[in-house]
């Protein structure tokens, strides 16, 4: 039996981390965007062996436990302990790992959904396991609840699935420009000195967005957050200023990755394509994904 799950890539515009000793009560406040590209997880289950074996692969390459701690931890929780057989988890990412597109959460949630579909369970229970492992192993804080919400989401109460509360902003006519330039490890930022500034500026941005809940306002707040925290600097800031010359709304930094994103209207596409091509920068132009993740049998 082959099960496929799709989880959208998720870009965080700004955030304020909320830490708690209970992983399900930890999370973040903030806002983010789901893309129509992301993580595809395929789970193959075969019986007939004497013991339970679990294997994980990223983009076709087998990964040992220390290289995929979160996904293995999810599988260990959701594959019954008395199951005798082979469980293979194949994760394929549309964006590179560590670049701020929620790959870790996508892999965790996709694995949890596919395994729960196979062995029995519910969406909520699967998502809670994925969030718990994501937080425990410092993969992230708010991506999973954001990915479950779809669209352009606002995390108005921190916490995992069933505890955190999300809302959605209305939007029309936007595509997402994503420029991934390099990795930025979430764990290092969450444990760094900048965290207090992130909490302060993220909370301010959240309050401002709730007072004026429009996607246009979100982009201005995202840029302000990125600059005031000092996360957006150097080459990234220079490229962002170049993008500002051809876009109506400001671009901002992908949280957390060395990259930029922007909301682009149809009439702006050619100008922005010409600009990034002239700069020799790779980019993706994606649609906003408004549904929840998908899971089901894979027919090929």
N, C-alpha and C positions, 0 to 999 in steps of 0.2 A: 504494500500500500504506500502510495506517494502522496503526501499532503503539501500544499503550497500555501504560504502566507505572504501577503504584501503589506509592508508598513511604510508610510510616506516618509521621505526625508523631512526633517524639521529644523528650521532656522529660528533661533531665539533672537529677538530684536533687542530686548533688555530684560534684566531679571534682578531679583533680590532673593538670595538664598535663605532658606529657613531650615536650620539644622535641628535634629531631635534624636534622642537615643533610640526611639522607635522608628525604624526606616519608613514605615507607612505614614508617619506623621511628619516626616521630613519632605522637603520639596522646594518649590520656589514660587514667588509671585512674578508676574511678567507677561510678556506677549510674544507671539511667534507665528510663523507661517509654515504651513504644510505644502510640500511640493508633489507633483504628479510622478516624480521619480523617487527612488528610495532603496529599500532593502527587500529582496525576495528571499524567502527562506523555504527550502524544500526539506521535508523530513521523510526518510525512508525507514520502514520498520519491517524487520524480518525475524520470524521465530525459528526455533530449531537448534539453538546453541544451548550449552549447559549453564551458561552464566549471562548476566546482563553486561552488555558492552555499549558504550556511548562514544561516538566520534563526531568531531566538529571540523568543518572546513570553511575557509574564507576564500571566495572567488576561485573555487576549485582546488585550493591547496590545503591539505590537512594541517590542523593546528593543534598543538599540545595544550594541556590544561592551563599551563602558566601563561599561554598566549591568548586564551579565550576564557578567562576565569568566570566572567559573568554568564556566558552562554552555557558553559558546563555546569555551573551552579544551578541555573534554571532547569536544565535537563535532569540533574540529580534529584531535584525536588519533585519533578512532574512525571518522570518515568517510574512506575511502581517498583519497589525494591524487590519484589518476587518475580519480576518479568525476566524471562530467559530468552534472550535474542539480541539482535544487532539493531541499534538505533543510530542512524546517520543523519546529521544535521548539516545541510549545505546552505551557506549564506552568501548571497551575491549582492554587492553594493554598487549603486550607480555613482556614488561619490567616494573619494578616498577616505580612509579611516583617519580620525583625529582632526578633520578639517571643519568641524562644527555643524555637521548635517544630521546628527542624531543617529549615527550608525550603530553605536553601542546599544542604545535603547531600541533601535529597530531590530537588531539581531536578537536582543533579549525578548522583546515582545512578540516578534515573529515566531521564535522558537517556542515560547510559552503557548501561543495560540495554536500552533500546529500540533504540539504534543497533547494539549488539552483536547483538541478535536479528535485525536487518535485514541487517547486512553480514557477520555471522559473528564468533564469539568465544565466550567462556565467562563464567559468572557471576563467577568470581574475577578474571579479567582486567578485566572491566568495572568491578567494584567497586574494584579497585586504581587504575585511572585516575581514577575519581571521587574517591577519598580523596586521591590525590596532588594533584589540582587544588584540592581543598578546603583542604588544608594549605598548599600553595604560595601561594594567594591569600588566606589567613587568613580563610576562611569558618567554620572550626571545626576540631576535632581528633578527636572521638570519635563524632560522630553516625552516620556511615556504618556503622561496625562494630556500633553499637547497633541501627540500623535493620535490619541483616541478621539480627541475633539474634532480634528479636521479643520479645514479652512484657515482663517486668520483668527487665532484663539487668544483669549486673555485668561490667565490663571489668577482668579480673584481670591482664592483661598488655597494656601499651600497644603500639600499632602499627596499621598498616593491615590490610586483609583479607589473610589468609595469614600474618600475623606476629603481630598482636594476638590475644589469647585472651579469649573471653567465656563467661560462664556465665549461668544463669537461676535466679531465685528462684521457688519455688512460691507460688501465691496462690489465693484463692477468694473470690468474692462481692464484689469491689470494682469500683467505677466510678471514673473520674478526673474530678475537678472542675478545670477550667482557667479561670483568670481573667486574660485578657491585657489589660493596662492601657497598655502603651506599649513602644517599642523600646529596646533596649540593644545597642550594637554590639560584637560579639565581639572584633573587632580592637582596639578601644580598651581593653578590659579586659585582654586578653592582653598588651598592651604597656604597661600601667599599673603603678603601684607596688604595687598590691594583689596582684600575681601571686605573690609569695613567701609571703604569708599563705594564699593559695588552695592553693598546693602543700603547705604544712605541714598545714593543716586537712583538705584533701582526702585526704592520705595517712593521717592519723589516722582519719578516717571510714571509709576503705576497710579498714584493718586491723580496726576494730571490727566492721564488717559481716561480714567473712569469719569472724570468731570467733563471730558470732551471725547467720547468714544468713536473716533473716526480713524480710518486707516491712514489718512494723510497726517493726522496729528501723531499717530504712532511713529511714523518715519522721522518726523522732526524730533520727537522725544528719544528715539533710538540713537540718532546722531549725537544729540546732546549728551546722552548717557555715555556713549562710546568715547567722546572727547573728554568729558569731565573726569571719568575714571582713569584716563591716561592709557586705556587699552588701544585706542585708535591713534597711532602715531607713525612717524617715519614714512616709509614708502606707501603704506596703506592709506595714510591721510592724504598724501599727494595724489594718489589715484582717485580717492573719493572726491577731492576737489575738482579733478578733471571731469569726472562723471557729472558733478553738479552743473557744469557748463551746458550740458545737453539734456538734462532731466529737470522736470518741474519739481519733483520731490527729492529731498536729499538722500543720497546713498548712506549706508552705514556698515558697521563691522558685524560679521557673523559671530555670534556668541555661542561657543567659544572656539574660534578658529582663525587662522591668519587668512582672512578673506573678506570680501565685501558682498553686499546684496542691495538691491533696489527694486522698487515697484515701477514698472514701465508700462506706458500706454502704447497702443498700436502705432500711433503717429510718431512715437519717439524711437521705435525699434531700429530703423535704418541709421539714424544718427549715432545711437549708442553702439551699434555693431561696427560702424566705421571707426569710431573712437577707440574701442578696445582692440580692434584689428590693427590700427595704426600703432598702438602701444605694444603689440605682440603678446597680448594677454589671452589666455584661454578662458572661456566663459561658457555658461549654460543659460539658456532662456527656457524657463519652465512655466507650466500652468500651475495654478493653485488647486490643490487637491481638497475637495470639500466633503468627502465621505469618511467613514471610519475605515480602519484596516480591513483587509479581506482574508478569508481563510476557507479552504475547502479541498476536496480531492483534486489532484492534478491529472488532467487527461492527456497532457503532452502538447 
